[in-house]
Amino acid sequence: MTQALVQAESAREVALGKPARSRGLWSDAWRRLRRNKAAVVGLVYIGIMLMVAVFAPLIAPYNPNSIPSDAFANTPPFWDEGGSWSHPLGTDSLARDELSRLIYGARISMIVGIIPTIIVVLIGVSYGLLSGWLGGRWDNILMRLVDVVYAFPSLLLFIIFQASLRETWLGRSLGGLTLLFVAFAITGWNGMARLIRGQTMTLREEEFVIAARAVGNPSRRIVVRHILPNALAPVIVAVSFAIPGYILAEASLSFLGIGIRPPTASWGSMVFQSFPIVTYRPIFVIMPSLLIALIMIAFAFVGDGLRDALDPQSNR
C-alpha cells in the first residue's frame, strides 16, 4: 500500500511536468512531518529542552542543591517586592535558587523520559518479535505473561516498588533514578511487546517474508532484515508518547513524595516541596507545573505528527 501510494504520487508529478523522484517510506514521512506545523513546533521545543538538559551546568547560575551565601529562604521573584535579579525566580524554603533547580529539573525529566523508554523498547520489541514469529503454543504462553502484567495498575506497581525498595541500595542509587528505571521498565514493556507482536504476525505472512523463507534464509536473518525494519513505524509513534508518559509518572510520584530522592531537583519534586507555600508563593508551583505541561504538549504534537506522517493513507 505504501509503495503504491508513492508510485501514484510520482505519476501525478510526472503528469504535472515535474521530474519524477524516487521516495521511500521514511523520506516521504519526513516530508509530511515537516509540513505539520504543530509537530515542528513540538520538535523545536523538545530540542531546546534537550539543550538545556545537556548544558545545565553552563546555563544555571548556581548549583541547584547548594545555598548561595547571599540567599534567604522563600525570596520572591524579581518582579515582586523584595525580589532580586541575583535570583530571578526567587529561592525555595531552603534558600536554593529556583531558576537553577528548574534548569537541572529539565535534565532529570529528560533522563527519566528517555532511558526507561530505551529499556522498554529493547525488552518489548525483542519479546514481541519472538512471540509473533514463533506463533502457536509459544505465542500463547508468552502472551499470557503479558496479560498478567497488564492486570496490575501501573501507578499501583510504581507505588509498591517505591514504598518497598526506596530505602535499599537500589532506591538510593543515582538519587532514586535507578529504582524509577526498573519500575518503569517492568511495568511498561508489555504494551510495546503487544504492539510488535501484532506487527510481526501480520508481516510474517507477507510475500517478501515468504520468499525469504523459500530461498533458505535463517529465521534470525528474516526477523532482523525483513520483519523489524517494517515494524518500526508504530514503534516510533509509541516512543513519542511513552517519553512524556514517564516524565508525567515521575512528576506524579515526586509530587506524592515517593519519586526522586531529595535534594535532587526534578519538576515534580519542586511542586511537592513548594505546595505548602502555594498561597503566598504560587510562582514556585506554577513554573515547574507549566514546564511539565509544555513538554507533555510538545511530545503530543510530535506524536500526532509522526502518526500522520507514517500513515500511508495520509493526504498531508
C-alpha positions as CSV (number, residue, x, y, z in Angstrom):
1,M,0.0,0.0,0.0
2,T,2.8,2.4,0.9
3,Q,4.7,1.7,-2.3
4,A,1.5,2.1,-4.4
5,L,0.9,5.5,-2.8
6,V,4.5,6.6,-3.6
7,Q,4.1,5.4,-7.2
8,A,0.8,7.2,-7.6
9,E,2.3,10.5,-6.3
10,S,5.3,10.1,-8.6
11,A,2.9,9.6,-11.6
12,R,1.0,12.7,-10.6
13,E,4.2,14.7,-10.5
14,V,5.1,13.5,-14.0
15,A,1.7,14.4,-15.3
16,L,2.2,17.9,-13.9
17,G,5.5,18.2,-15.7
18,K,7.6,17.7,-12.6
19,P,10.6,15.4,-12.6
20,A,9.9,12.0,-11.0
21,R,11.6,11.4,-7.7
22,S,12.2,8.0,-6.0
23,R,10.9,8.3,-2.4
24,G,10.7,5.6,0.2
25,L,8.5,5.4,3.3
26,W,10.9,7.3,5.6
27,S,11.7,10.1,3.2
28,D,8.0,10.5,2.5
29,A,7.2,10.5,6.2
30,W,9.9,13.2,6.9
31,R,8.4,15.4,4.1
32,R,4.9,15.1,5.7
33,L,6.2,15.7,9.2
34,R,7.9,18.9,8.1
35,R,4.6,20.2,6.7
36,N,3.0,19.7,10.1
37,K,3.5,23.0,11.9
38,A,2.4,21.8,15.3
39,A,4.9,18.8,15.1
40,V,7.7,21.2,14.0
41,V,7.0,23.5,17.0
42,G,7.0,20.5,19.3
43,L,10.3,19.3,17.9
44,V,11.9,22.7,18.3
45,Y,10.7,22.9,22.0
46,I,11.9,19.4,22.7
47,G,15.3,20.3,21.1
48,I,15.6,23.4,23.3
49,M,14.8,21.3,26.4
50,L,17.4,18.8,25.4
51,M,20.0,21.5,25.0
52,V,19.1,22.9,28.4
53,A,19.4,19.5,29.9
54,V,22.8,18.8,28.3
55,F,24.3,22.2,29.1
56,A,22.6,22.7,32.5
57,P,26.0,23.2,34.4
58,L,26.8,26.1,32.0
59,I,23.4,27.7,32.0
60,A,22.4,27.5,35.6
61,P,23.7,30.4,37.7
62,Y,24.1,28.3,40.9
63,N,24.4,24.7,42.0
64,P,20.8,23.5,42.4
65,N,21.5,21.8,45.7
66,S,23.7,24.5,47.3
67,I,22.7,27.5,49.3
68,P,24.3,30.7,48.0
69,S,25.8,33.0,50.6
70,D,23.6,35.9,49.7
71,A,20.3,34.0,49.6
72,F,17.4,33.9,52.0
73,A,14.6,31.4,52.2
74,N,11.4,31.9,50.1
75,T,12.6,35.1,48.5
76,P,10.1,36.2,45.7
77,P,10.9,36.5,42.0
78,F,12.5,39.7,40.7
79,W,9.2,41.4,39.8
80,D,7.8,41.2,43.3
81,E,8.7,43.4,46.2
82,G,11.8,42.1,47.8
83,G,12.9,40.2,44.8
84,S,16.4,40.5,43.2
85,W,18.0,39.8,39.8
86,S,20.6,37.7,41.6
87,H,17.8,35.1,42.0
88,P,15.4,36.0,39.2
89,L,12.8,33.4,40.1
90,G,13.4,33.6,43.9
91,T,14.6,30.9,46.3
92,D,12.8,28.0,47.9
93,S,12.3,27.2,51.5
94,L,15.9,26.1,51.8
95,A,17.2,29.2,50.1
96,R,18.2,27.3,46.9
97,D,17.9,29.2,43.6
98,E,14.7,28.3,41.8
99,L,15.9,29.1,38.3
100,S,18.9,26.7,38.7
101,R,16.6,24.0,40.0
102,L,14.3,24.4,37.1
103,I,17.2,24.1,34.7
104,Y,18.5,21.0,36.3
105,G,15.0,19.7,36.6
106,A,14.9,19.6,32.8
107,R,17.9,17.2,32.9
108,I,16.2,14.9,35.3
109,S,12.9,14.9,33.3
110,M,14.7,14.1,30.0
111,I,16.7,11.3,31.6
112,V,13.5,9.9,33.2
113,G,11.7,10.1,29.9
114,I,14.4,8.7,27.6
115,I,16.3,6.0,29.5
116,P,13.2,4.0,30.6
117,T,11.8,4.3,27.1
118,I,15.0,2.8,25.6
119,I,14.8,-0.1,28.1
120,V,11.2,-0.7,27.4
121,V,11.8,-0.7,23.6
122,L,14.6,-3.1,23.8
123,I,12.7,-5.6,26.0
124,G,9.3,-5.1,24.4
125,V,10.5,-5.3,20.8
126,S,12.6,-8.4,21.4
127,Y,9.7,-10.1,23.3
128,G,7.1,-9.1,20.7
129,L,9.3,-10.3,17.8
130,L,9.9,-13.6,19.5
131,S,6.2,-14.2,20.3
132,G,4.9,-13.1,16.9
133,W,7.5,-15.1,14.9
134,L,7.1,-18.3,16.9
135,G,3.3,-18.2,16.9
136,G,1.2,-21.2,18.0
137,R,1.7,-22.6,21.5
138,W,4.7,-20.5,22.3
139,D,2.9,-17.3,21.4
140,N,0.0,-18.3,23.7
141,I,2.4,-18.9,26.6
142,L,4.4,-15.7,26.1
143,M,1.3,-13.5,25.7
144,R,-0.3,-14.9,28.9
145,L,2.7,-13.4,30.8
146,V,1.9,-10.1,29.1
147,D,-1.7,-10.4,30.2
148,V,-0.6,-11.0,33.8
149,V,1.5,-7.8,33.8
150,Y,-1.4,-5.9,32.2
151,A,-3.7,-7.0,35.1
152,F,-1.9,-4.8,37.6
153,P,-2.4,-1.0,37.6
154,S,0.9,0.7,36.6
155,L,0.6,3.5,39.2
156,L,-0.1,1.0,42.0
157,L,3.0,-1.0,41.0
158,F,5.1,2.2,41.0
159,I,4.0,3.0,44.5
160,I,4.6,-0.6,45.7
161,F,8.2,-0.5,44.2
162,Q,8.9,2.8,45.7
163,A,7.5,2.0,49.1
164,S,9.2,-1.3,49.5
165,L,12.6,-0.6,47.9
166,R,13.1,3.1,48.4
167,E,15.5,2.6,51.4
168,T,17.5,-0.2,49.8
169,W,20.7,0.3,47.7
170,L,18.5,0.3,44.6
171,G,16.4,3.1,45.9
172,R,19.4,5.2,46.9
173,S,21.3,4.6,43.6
174,L,21.5,7.8,41.5
175,G,19.2,9.7,43.8
176,G,16.4,7.2,43.2
177,L,16.6,7.2,39.4
178,T,17.7,3.6,39.2
179,L,14.6,2.4,41.0
180,L,12.4,4.5,38.8
181,F,14.1,3.0,35.7
182,V,13.5,-0.5,37.0
183,A,9.9,0.2,38.0
184,F,9.0,1.8,34.6
185,A,10.7,-1.0,32.6
186,I,8.9,-3.8,34.5
187,T,5.5,-2.1,34.1
188,G,6.0,-0.7,30.6
189,W,7.4,-3.3,28.3
190,N,4.2,-5.2,27.8
191,G,2.5,-2.6,25.7
192,M,5.4,-2.5,23.3
193,A,5.5,-6.3,23.2
194,R,1.9,-6.4,22.2
195,L,2.4,-3.8,19.5
196,I,5.3,-5.6,17.9
197,R,3.8,-9.0,18.2
198,G,0.8,-7.9,16.2
199,Q,3.0,-6.3,13.5
200,T,5.2,-9.4,13.4
201,M,2.2,-11.7,12.9
202,T,1.0,-9.6,10.1
203,L,4.3,-9.2,8.3
204,R,5.3,-12.9,8.5
205,E,2.5,-13.7,6.1
206,E,3.6,-11.1,3.5
207,E,5.0,-12.3,0.2
208,F,8.5,-10.9,0.7
209,V,8.9,-12.8,4.0
210,I,7.6,-16.0,2.4
211,A,10.1,-15.5,-0.4
212,A,12.9,-15.0,2.0
213,R,11.9,-18.3,3.7
214,A,11.7,-20.1,0.4
215,V,15.3,-19.2,-0.6
216,G,16.6,-20.6,2.7
217,N,17.2,-17.5,4.9
218,P,17.5,-18.4,8.6
219,S,14.8,-17.1,10.9
220,R,17.1,-14.7,12.7
221,R,18.1,-13.0,9.4
222,I,14.4,-12.8,8.3
223,V,13.4,-11.2,11.6
224,V,16.2,-8.7,11.7
225,R,16.4,-7.8,8.0
226,H,12.8,-8.0,6.9
227,I,10.4,-8.0,9.9
228,L,12.0,-5.5,12.2
229,P,12.5,-2.6,9.8
230,N,8.9,-2.8,8.6
231,A,7.6,-2.9,12.1
232,L,9.4,0.2,13.3
233,A,6.9,2.9,12.2
234,P,4.4,2.2,15.0
235,V,7.3,1.8,17.5
236,I,8.5,5.3,16.7
237,V,5.0,6.7,17.3
238,A,4.7,4.7,20.6
239,V,8.0,6.1,21.7
240,S,6.9,9.7,21.2
241,F,4.0,9.1,23.6
242,A,6.0,6.9,26.1
243,I,8.6,9.5,26.9
244,P,6.1,12.2,28.2
245,G,4.2,9.4,29.9
246,Y,7.3,8.6,32.0
247,I,8.0,12.2,32.6
248,L,4.5,12.7,34.0
249,A,4.7,9.5,36.0
250,E,7.9,10.7,37.7
251,A,6.4,14.1,38.4
252,S,3.3,12.4,39.9
253,L,5.4,10.1,42.1
254,S,7.6,13.0,43.2
255,F,4.6,15.1,44.0
256,L,3.4,12.3,46.3
257,G,6.9,12.3,47.9
258,I,8.0,8.9,46.6
259,G,9.8,9.8,43.5
260,I,13.3,11.3,43.1
261,R,15.1,11.5,46.4
262,P,16.0,14.9,47.8
263,P,17.9,17.0,47.2
264,T,17.9,16.1,43.5
265,A,15.9,18.7,41.6
266,S,13.0,17.5,39.4
267,W,10.0,19.4,38.3
268,G,7.7,17.1,40.2
269,S,9.6,17.3,43.5
270,M,9.7,21.1,43.2
271,V,5.9,21.1,43.0
272,F,5.8,18.8,46.0
273,Q,8.2,20.9,48.1
274,S,6.6,24.2,47.2
275,F,2.9,23.2,47.7
276,P,2.8,24.1,51.4
277,I,3.6,27.8,50.4
278,V,1.4,27.9,47.3
279,T,-0.9,30.5,48.8
280,Y,1.8,33.2,49.0
281,R,4.4,32.0,46.6
282,P,2.2,30.4,43.8
283,I,5.0,31.0,41.2
284,F,7.1,28.2,42.8
285,V,4.3,25.8,41.9
286,I,3.2,27.4,38.6
287,M,6.7,27.3,37.0
288,P,7.5,23.6,37.3
289,S,3.9,22.7,36.6
290,L,4.0,24.8,33.4
291,L,7.2,23.2,32.2
292,I,5.7,19.7,32.8
293,A,2.6,20.8,30.8
294,L,4.6,22.3,27.9
295,I,6.9,19.2,27.5
296,M,3.8,17.0,27.5
297,I,2.1,19.2,24.8
298,A,5.3,19.2,22.7
299,F,5.6,15.4,22.7
300,A,1.8,15.1,22.0
301,F,2.3,17.4,18.9
302,V,5.2,15.3,17.7
303,G,3.4,12.0,18.4
304,D,0.4,13.1,16.4
305,G,2.6,14.4,13.6
306,L,4.5,11.1,13.4
307,R,1.3,9.1,13.4
308,D,0.0,11.2,10.5
309,A,3.4,11.2,8.6
310,L,3.8,7.4,8.9
311,D,0.2,6.7,7.8
312,P,0.2,5.6,4.2
313,Q,-3.4,6.9,3.8
314,S,-2.5,10.4,5.0
315,N,-3.1,13.2,2.5
316,R,-0.8,15.6,4.2
